[in-house]
Amino acid sequence: MLEHLKDLHAQALEELNRIDNPRELELWRVQYLGKKSSLTQSLRSLAALPLEERREVGAQANEIKTALESILAEKQRLLQETFLSSSRESGTLDVTLPGRPLPTGRTHPTTQILEEICDAFKSMGFQVIEGPDVEWDYYNFEALNMPQHHPARDMMATFWVDTGVSGKARLLRTHTSPMQIRLMEKERPPIRAIVPGRVYRYEATDATHESMFYQVEGLAVDKGITLADLKGTLFDFCRCIFGEERKVRFRCDYFPFVEPGVEVAISCLACSGTGCRLCGNSGWIEILGAGMVHPDVLARVDIDPGIYSGFAFGMGVERIPMLRYGIDDIRLFYGNDLRFLRQF
Ligand code: PHE
């Protein structure tokens, strides 16, 4: 048996020496290392041998197998090299031809801007937290000072998931503000967090309305937080996202869960304030709603409004790339038209 293996080894090496092309090399591999090769067969028939012999023959066969495998790899590399250099010389291989491009994916424009927004707030010490898309009426409305039949509910046409007794019905959140409540229920001040996420509105879609879009909510609660902190935070944010030269405007607005409430606008990106079609000739573009967390909201989550105060803000996300790149239809974002998506 041992003799036979030795002969086999010598024969294999000798044949390999004469081989000069990949096709023959493959035949050689099948003959000496393939499933039906006598080497593999002898390894298989080991079980039938007496123990002593089995050890010796097994070790020998394995050694030969490893040796043949490594010399095969070496030969493959050599043949490949000779092939490349000879075709380079004969001119059949043009190494200057450009390669075939691989199709590459990319991040969605919404994802890109979300990352930018999160980075801006992270650098100011905010945590990034996410919450559920399917939400209780309680968090989406009631806890935010919008009890049943409150007129402000009509501003956000709602997809109801089910109906139930007051506060217990489920819905697709119409804004990210319910996360203000969840955050304050779970954590005690100081709180500083932003919440990116999808929101849903039961509305007819058009160039500026989608039934699903993204918002980023912000919340800061601590002792001694004032409107000046809100202003400083949002001014910094706007300059970071829209450029140092942007002007930022605060004006009174109403949201049931903040007092006072403000609307924040930036000087128009197209005309820088002189008035154009993009800003409806006003020179300003509204980008978010904000305000000081309403004392009743704080009290509802057991945070004493006599000791603590906070600010909150919420912004639409798609609006930002729309302004930046002059995209005039929000429906393009989720229409999955690759011609649109490939531009970002
Ligand atoms: N949730 C409000 C909206 O969707 C925005 C907002 C958030 C306003 C936080 C004030 C404070 O319109």
Residues whose N, C-alpha, C, O or C-beta is under 5 A from the ligand:
A	BS01	LIG	T174 H175 S177 F255 V258 G289 A290 G291 A312 F313 G314
